[in-house]
Amino acid sequence: MKMRNSRGYTLLETLIVLFVVSSFLFLPSLALDKFQQTQENQQFYGSFEKHVISAQELAITSVQECTIKLTENQRKICFDFGMGKETRWQLTLPKNVVLDSSKGTIGFTISGSTKEIGNVVFMDKLSNKHVKYQFELGSGKYRKTEYY
């Protein structure tokens, strides 16, 4: 009996190579998804801070009061001017961020200072931490703290 020289790959060898190559392609995409969600959350916090500063500046320059309305059920934050008649900006919360504040509004006077002491607290479900913005009375400044 003569043995043939086999020059090709067997089906089992081809399947093993296919499995290894596909796992090299698939596993980094899982890590990339979590990284992308983390970046989306960080971008939201940065955008919220910039909108707060812009709202204070616009309240001063346009001599109008500004109100930040926090709506948990609609997952939106609205920046209203002129006693709530005009909504300038809206921020939508990312899917991994939940509004955890009991207060529904934060108001700025025409001098850019806050009307009362207020907190805006977000719960980041991705990292299980709270991000708290504490507004100081009269100065318009806020302090950002993160805790678990």
N, C-alpha and C positions, 0 to 999 in steps of 0.2 A: 504494500500500500504506500502510495506516494503522498507526502504532506504538501499542501499548497502554502506558498509564502503569502501571508496576508499583509497587504499594504495599507488598508483602510482602518478606521476606528470602529470599534463595536458600538452597538446602540447604548450599552451601559456606560461606556466611557464618554460618549457624546452627552448623555443625560447628566452625568456628574459635572462635566465642564459647564453645561448650561446652567445647572443649579448654582455653582460657585460664582459664575459671572453675574447671574441675576441677583444673588444675595449681595454682591459688592455694589450693585446699582440701587437696590432697594433699601438697605439699611441706612445709608446717609440721608435718604429722603425723609425718614422718620425724625431724625435729629434736626433736619432743616425745618420741618414743620413747627416744632416746638420753638426753635430759634426765631422763626418768623412771627409767631404769636407773641413772644416776649418783646420783640421789636415793635410790634403794633401797639402793645400796651404802653411801652415807654414813649412812643410817639404821641399817643393820646395824652399822657400826663404833660408832656412838653407843650402840646397844643393848648391844653386847658390853661396852663400857666401863662402862655402868651396872650390868650384871649382875655384872661383876667386883667393883665396889665394894659392891654389895648382898650378894654372897657373902661378902666379907670381914666386913662388918658382922654378918651372920647367924652366921658362925662365931664371932665374939666374943660376941654376945648369947646364943646357944644353947649355947655351950661345946661345940661339935662341930667336927671337922675338915671341911673342904670340899675337894672335888677337881673340877677342871675337866677333863673328858675330851674330847679332840679326836679325832673320828672322820672321817677324810677320805672313806672309801668311803660312809658313810651321809650325809655332808654335814651333820652335826649337831655341836653343841657342847652337852654335858650338864653341868649343875652338880649334883653329888651331895653329899649330907651324911650324916654318921654312918657313915663308913667305906664309902660307896658303897651304903648300904641304901635311901636315899631320893633320888630325882631331883626337885629342886624346879623347875628351869627347863631348857628346851631351846631353843636357837637354831638355826635352819636357815639355812645359807649361801645367799645369792642365787646365781642361775645364773651370774653373771659373776665370782664370787669363789671362789677355790680355796685350800684350806688347804695351806700350803707349809712346815709345821713338821715337823721330825723327831721332836720330843718328843710323846708321846701324852697326858700328863697334867701339870697344874700343881696343886700342893697348897697349901692354906692351913691353918695351925695354929689352935688355939683362940684365939690372940692376934691372928689376922688377918694374920700375916706368912707369907711364902712359905717352904716347906720347903727349896727349892733354887733356884738360878738357872735361869731358864727363859725361853724365847722362844716367842712365838706369831707366826707370819708368815703373812699372807694375800697372795695374788697377785690383784690386780685386773685381770682380762683386758680390761676396757673401756678403761682408761687405761694399761695395761702397767706398772703400778707395784706395788711391794711395800709393804705396811703391816706394820710390825714392832712388837710389844708386848714390851718387855724387862722382865721382873720382877726386882726387886732382892731379894737375899737378906736376910731378917730384917726388912725394913721393910714389906713388902707393897705398896710403891709400884711403879708401872710407868712406863716411858718409851715414848712412841709416836714412831716415826720412819717417814718415807715416803721411799722411794728407787726409782730406776728400774733 
